[in-house]
């Protein structure tokens, strides 16, 4: 409720007068702010990316990325301004230890400043003002603030903007504060939104004249009034639908639901399934047919802030025709933290496809760890790393002589994943990063086009590492399909398609049993190693002291692995794949050197101040 409405219900003429003076002061400061700061926006910089920040859509962010300037232009639209707003970035979406910009008023004077919050949520002025305010403008929709900031400011209080997931935070100021330091984020209406800010600078290719479209949409469903819903819907392709190439897809989001539709995916069902029951309902419903669990082949994936996804002009993703299921499964994730009721939705994904097949079929390959409990994370770990390998032996055998070209990637873990990276190793040397997300969130997963295509040659190694946080868990977290189990996967999109669909590893199961025997003998512990005990049960009985933790970590770093070098039929390529040595890496990539901006482009050392004429100050 706006401050004026709240105060107007109180008795006494002096209170009403104060409320009127306050609301007038806020209005005046905004008008003067507009007049004082208009006109300095870079006209050559459109803002193509948009995302709602709050569930009601009262805050909306637009932005553009300039790789030439190594900077981002932000435009924040505030539809119902009260007494100010704060916006920024933090490691995991918390408002403590965040990098912020703040617009606020003390009732007389308006301020805009680069700020930061400490571990208690207290706001402080940043002596190095790297957020540069360019324009404030009132529009029919509300107040817009245009400002910019370099990717890397070399300021220890600032967040390094890099590839991968960014956790945006916001807060609404409902009343004046006498100073910036008087603001404490813990008392504000706050929230977070996840997005990929640094979009690849790739021009959109032109579509062929024969391109057709197909909408895979939820059929006007009633969004449940609960925080999280995954909605499943089955769509059937027309009978006789021949082989086509998908060459582009884009989101269709029902107007008014932009802040509720979090991400969407389209899967194709297994080829051997000649019939799938039509279903529309929550994916966790007891009424959901079991056959839907076999609809896992990803055709399209979109998340908030993403635009259309294009395939390279020489490749497309095949669907339809012999050997392909006619059934598609749409999955829509609704994020409804305010438990808003009464909303209907028909969101989905529009596929662009062509009957004129391109030179190459695109393929999807799984890299990382096999879904097995032999790979586990001890409890109460802050940053435990597990690594999966696609070895040189597998790529030498399974890839064509000309290799493959990776153009997109979708990283995946379950709830404890915090970082994911895949590195290409050639001749024992780390060659380049395929994809990396240092602030990965399992709640924000999308297929991301790479900034540059990565070529993989026969004999190359692909190493995928995931970092996990299990601080809130009392038992070991084992690998597996369940949401409380873990995964470490990179679904790479590449061409030309090969028979290799899965190139993953896990520690040799025999060496893991040696680990259980060792900790029993060394610690005189009663860890069950009997044949009838499962690996999960054995991990559950481990007392997690420092020795047992360090020994498991060491085991994963040197023990031989079991390789899954599998065809799409789930049959392994011919060869010996058990007790394989870990690939040797003799040199690693250097960390990039920070590119600090010059001080000329920075704002003044203090806040941008606008005095309210005719009154105090």
N, C-alpha and C positions, 0 to 999 in steps of 0.2 A: 504494500500500500504506500503511495507517495506520502512524503512527510506532511504536506499541507492537509491532505485528507485525514491523516491520523490526528493532527493537532486541532483541526477545526471542530472536533467533537468535544473538546475540553471547555469548561465554563470559564467566564471572565473575559472582559474586553481586552485586558492587557495581553493575554495569551493569544487571542485572535490577531491583535495588532502585531505581535511578534512573529506569528506565523506568516502574516501577509508580508512583513518586511523581509523575512527570510526567503520566501518564494520569489519575491521581486528581485532580491539580490542575486539569487541563482540565475534567474532569467537574464538579468543585466550582464552578469559576468560572461555568460555564454555568447550573448550578442557582441560584446566587446572583443571576446576571444576570436570570434569569427572575423570581425573587421581587422583585427591586428595581425592575423596570421594567414589570411587568404593569399592565394596566388603564387605560392612557391612550389607547387607540385610539379614533378617531372612529366610533362604532357606526353612524352614519348613512351611512357611506361604504363601499358594497360595492366589490369589486375585480373588475370584469367581464372584464378583459383578462389573458391568460396567454401566456407564451412560455417554452420551455426555453432555457437559456443555453448549456449545454455539450452535446456530442454524445451523452453518456451519460445526460443528463437528471438529473444529481445536483444541479444548480442550476436553480431555476425562479423566474421573476419574474411577479408579478401587479401590476396597477396600476389606478388610477382617476384621472380628470382632473376637476379642479374649475376651471371657467372663472370662477366667482364669486370664488374665493380666489386665482386665478392660480397654482395649485399642483398638484403631483402627489403622491399617496400611493403609495408603493412597498411591496410585500411580497416579501422575498427568502426563499425556502425553500432551506435547505441540508440535503440528505438525508444526507450522510456528512461531517460536520464533522471536520476534523483539528485545526489550530491556529488557524484563522481564515480570513477571506475578504475580498477587496476587490472592489468593484463600482463602475462609473462610466460616464462618457461621454467620447468623444473625437471629434475631427474626422472621421477616416477609419477608426477602429477600432484604432488603435495604443495601447499602454499608456504611451507617452511623451507628455508634454504632455496628460495626461488629468485630468478632474475626477472625484474618487473619494470613496467612503466606505470605511472600513477597520474590520473587527472583528479584533482580534488579542490575543494574550496574551504576556506575558514569562515565563510559567510560574507566576507567583504572582497577577498582577493582570490583569484583562480591561479592554479599552478599545474604545470606538467613537468614531470621529472623522471629521470632514470633512477631506479631504486633497487634495493634487494631486501630480502627478509632473512632473519636469522633462524636458528633452530627452534626458537619459541614463537615464530610467526611475527615478530616485531619488524616494522618497516624502517629502513634506513636510506638516507640519500647516498647515492653512489657518487664519489668525488670525480669519477671519470664518466662523463655523460655521453654514452655512445648511442643511445636512442635519440635520433634527430627529428624533432617535430617539424613537419613541412606545411601542414594545412589543417585547419579546423573549419568545418562548414556545416551549416544547418540545411538539411534537405527535407522534402516532404516525408521521408521515412524516419528521420531522426537526426542525431548529431554524428558526423563522421570525423574521425581523426586519422590523418595520414602521416606516417612516420617511417623512418628507415633505420636499419642497423646492419653493420658488417656481420658476416658469418662468424669471424673470430676477432675479438676485440683485444685479446691478450690482457684482459682485466680478470683477475682471479674471482671477482664477484659476479662475472657474467658467464652465461651458458654458451658453450661452443656449439654453434648450429652446424650439424653435419648430416650426412646421409642417414636414412633410417627414420624410425618413429620419433616424433617430437610430442612431448606432453605439454599442452597449452593449459594454463590456469587463468582464472578470472575471479574477480570479486566485485560486488556492488556496494558502493558507499551510499548509505541512506540518509546521512546527516553530515554537517560540516565537522571538520577536525581542525583544532587550533594549529597543528603542525603535522608534517609528514610522520614524525616519530610518534605521534599520538595514535596513529593507526595500528591496530593489531589485527592481523588477518583472521585470527581465531573467532572474532566476533562478527564476521561478515557473512553475507550470502555468497558462497563460493562454489566452484565446480571445476571440472577439467574436461578437455577434449583432446583426442589423439589424432595426429595427422602426419603425413610425410610432407614437410615443407619444401625440401630441395628436390623439386621435380626435374627429371632429365630434360635437357635442352634439345629435344628431338622434334624436327618439323613433322606435322601430320601429313602422311602420304595421301594422295588423291585416291578416291574410291573408283573402281572400274564402273563403266556405265551399266553393266548387267548386274550390279550388286542388288541383292534382295534383303529384306529384313524379316525377322521373326521376333515377336515379343513373348518373353517367358515371364508372366506376371502373376502375382497373387490375385485370386478372383474376388476382389472387393471384400476382403476379410475384416473382421472386427478385431482391432489390436487389443489383446488382453491387458487389463489394468494391473500389470505386475511389472517389476523392474526389468526382467530379462525374459525374452521369448524368442525361441528359434521356431520359425514357421516353415513347414514343408509342404510342397505342392508338386504333384506329378503332371507333366505335360507330355502328350503323345505326338510324335511326328506324324505327318500324313502317310497313309499307306503308299508304298511305292516310292517313298522319298529317296532319291538317288544320292550318290556320294557328292558332297560339296566341301568347300573350304570356308571355314569361318575366317574372316579377314579383319574384323573389328567388332568390338562390343562396347556398349555404353549403358549407364544406369538410367532407369525410369523411376523417378521418385514422386509419389503423389504429392501435389502441392499442399503445403501445410504440415506435412509429416517429415520435413527435411531434418528436423532435430531428433526424430525417433528412429529413423531407418539407419542403422549403424553400419552394417555391411551385408552383402548378398553374394551367393555363389550359385552357379548352375553346374550340376553334375550329370553325366551320362551313365545309365545303368549298364551292368555287365552284358556283353554281347550275347551270351547264352540265354539271357532272360527274354523269352518270347512274349511274355505278358507280365504287366505290373499293375496291381490294383490302383485305380485312381484315388488319390487321397489329398485332402487339404486340411491341415490341422497342426497343432504344436508337434515338433519333432520328438518330444519326450512323451507324447500321448500313448497310453496303453492301447489305443485303437490303431496306432500306426502299424501297417503291415510289415512283417519282418523283411520282406523282399526289398524294401527301401534301403536297407543296410548295405545292399550290393550295388547301390548307385553312387559310386565314389570317384569316377573318372572326371576330373575337373575340366570343364569347358570354359568357364569364365568366373572371375572373382573380382568384386568391387568393394571398396571401403570408403568411408567419409573423406571428402577432399579430393578424391581421384576423379580425373576426367576420363574420356574415352581411351580404350586400349586398342592399339593398332598392331597388327602383325607386320613383319618386314615384307616388302613388296614381292620378294621371291618365295614366300612361304605362307602356308595357311594351315589351320587346324582342321583335320578331316572329321566329318560326321555324316551319318546317313549311309545308305547303301549296304551291300553284303558285309557281314562280319561286324555290324554296328547296331546297337540297340536302338529301337524307335522311342525309348522312354527317357525323359529328362526329369531331373529333380531340382526344383528351385528351393533354396534355403535362404530365408530372410531373417536377420538378427535385428529385433527391435529392442532398443535400449530406452527404457521409460522410467527413469529414476523418480520422477514426481508422481508416478502411477496415474497418469492422465487417462481418463475414461472417455468412451464415446467416439473414438476415432476409427474410421474405416480406412483401409489402405489397399491399393492395387499396384504397389511398387514391384519392380523386377528388373530384368536386364534385356536389352534389345541386341540381338545378334545380327550382324551384317555378314552375308555369305554369298558365294558365287559358285555357279556350276562349272565355270571355266577354271579348272584346277591349275594352281600355280606350280612352278617347277619342283618345289619341295613340300613334302608333308612336314609339318611341325610335330615335335614329340615332346613328351613330358617324362623326365627321369627323376627318380628319387635318390637323393644323396643323404648320407648321414648314418644314423644308427638303426639297426634292426629293432623291431618292436619286441624286446625280450627282457625279462626280469634280471638277466645277468648283469645288465648295466643299471646301477642304482646310485642314488644320492643319499648320503647320510642325513639325518635330521639336524636342524639348527645350524645349517651351513649358510653363509652369506654369499659365497661366490664359488661354487663347486663346478668344475668343468668336466664334461664328458665329450669325447671326440670319436667321430666315425670316419671311415676311410673308403674311398673308391680308389683301388690300387692300380699301379701301372700294369700289373698282370691282366687285370680285367679290361682296362681301356685298350691295351695292346691287342687283345683278342676280339673285343666286341665293337670297336669303333672302326669306321671305314678309313682307308689310307689318307683321305683328305681331311679327316677329323669332323668335328661338329662345331656349330656356332651357337653359343648360349646368348639369348637376347632378353630374357626375363626370368624372374625368380620369385618364389613364394616361400618364405621361411616359416617354420612351424614348430612350436613346442606346446605343451600343456601349461598348467597354471603357474609352475614355479620358474619358467624360463625368463631370463633377464637379458641375455645377449646371445646373438647367433652370428657366425661368420663362416663363409666357405672360401678357402684359398686354393688357387691352382699352383701346383708344384711341378716344375719341369727340370729334369736332370738333377734332382735333389735340392733345387733352390726354389724358394717361394717366388713365384713369377708375378702374379697379380691377384687381387681380391675379386672374387666373382660377385659376392654380395655380403654386406655387413650391416648389422643393426646393433649399436651399442646401448640402445635404450628400448630394446624389443619389448613388446607387450603381447601376451597371448590373446588379449581382447581387441587387437587391431591387426588383422592379417589380410593382405591383399597381394595380388600378383603385381610386381613392380617391374616396369621396363628398366633395363640397365642403361646407364649413361653411354656405355660403349659395348659393342658385342665382344664376347670373350671366346676366343678360338681354343678348342681343346684337341690336342693331337693324340694319336695312339701312343701309349707309354707315359702319358701325363698322370699325375695323381691329384685327386680332389679331396681336400680335408675339410670336414665340417665340424665345428666345435660349438657347443652350447654351454652357457653359464647359467647356473640355477641358484635360487634362493629358497631354502627350506627352513628359515628361522622359526616359522610358526608350526612346524611339524614335529611330532614326538617319535615317529617311526621312519625307517628308511623309505624313500620313494623309489619304486622300481619302474623299469621300463614296461610299457604295455599300451593297450588301446584305451583303457579307462581314463576318465578325465582326472582322477586323482593319481594316476600313474603318469609316466613321462615319455615324451618323444623328443627327437632331435633330427629334424628333416629339412632339407632344402629341395623343393620341387622346382627343378630348372626346366625352362621352356627353351627348346633348341630346334635346330634343323641341320641337315636332313634327318628324318626319323630313322632310328636304328632298332634292332631287336632288343637292345639293352634298355630295360625299363627300371631296373632297381640295382644300384651299386652301393651297398651299405655293409657295415661290419658290426661285430660285437666281440667282446673278449671271449677267448676260448673257455668253454664251460668247465673243462677239466682243471684249468689253472685257477678258476674261481673256487673250486672245491678245495684246492690246495690252500687258498687263502683262509677258508673257514677252518681247516685243520690247523693251520699255523696259529691263528688267534686263540684257538682252544688250548693249544699246547703252551703258548707263550704267556697267556693271561690266566691260565687255569680256569677258563670260562666254560660254561655249559651251553655252547652253541650247537644246536642239533645238526648233525651231518649225516644222519641216517638216510637210507635210500628213499624211504617213503616221504620224507620231508621235501616240500617244494623249495625252489630257490627263494621265493617270496617269504616263506616261513623261516628259512634260515636267516635271511636278512633281518626279519622282525625280531629274532632272538639275539642279535648282536648288541652287546653293551657298547655304546659309542663313546669310548674314551679316545684320547688323542692318538694313541698308538694304532688302534683299529682304523681310525679315519685315515691317518697318513699311509698306512699299509695298503688300504684299498686304493688310495690315490696313486701310489707307486705301482700297484698291480696294473691299473689301467694305462700307465705310461710306458710299460715295457713288455707286458705279456703278449704272446701271439694272439692273433685274431682269427675269427671265423668269417670268411667273406661270403656275401650274397651277391653274386654276379649273375643276375637273373634276367631271363627273357620275359616278355609280357605274359607268357603262359605259366609263369612262376617256376619254370624249369631252369636250373642253373646251366650256364655255359659249361662245355666239357672241360674238365681239369680238376686239379686238387685244390680245394678252397679252405680246408681246415688247417689249423696250426700254421697260419701264414705270418711271416714276420711283419712288424710295423714298418711302414715306409720310412726311409731315412731322409731327414731334412738337414742339410749342411749349412744353409744360410736362410735368414728370414728377412722379410721386407722391413725397411726402415720406416719409422713413424714420420708422417709428413711434417715439414717445418712450418710453424705458425706464420701466417701472413698478416702481420699487424697493420691496421690502417694508420695513416698519418693523422696527426692531431688537428689538421686543418678542417676536416669535415665534421668535427664533433660539435655538439651543442655547448653553450656556456657551462662553466663549472657548477653553477647552481641551477635551480629550477627555472623554467620559463614562467615569468610572472606577468599577470595582467591585472592592474589596479582597477578598482571600480570607482569611477569618477563620482564626485558629489557626495561622497560619504567618508567613512574612516579610511585612513591609509592612502 
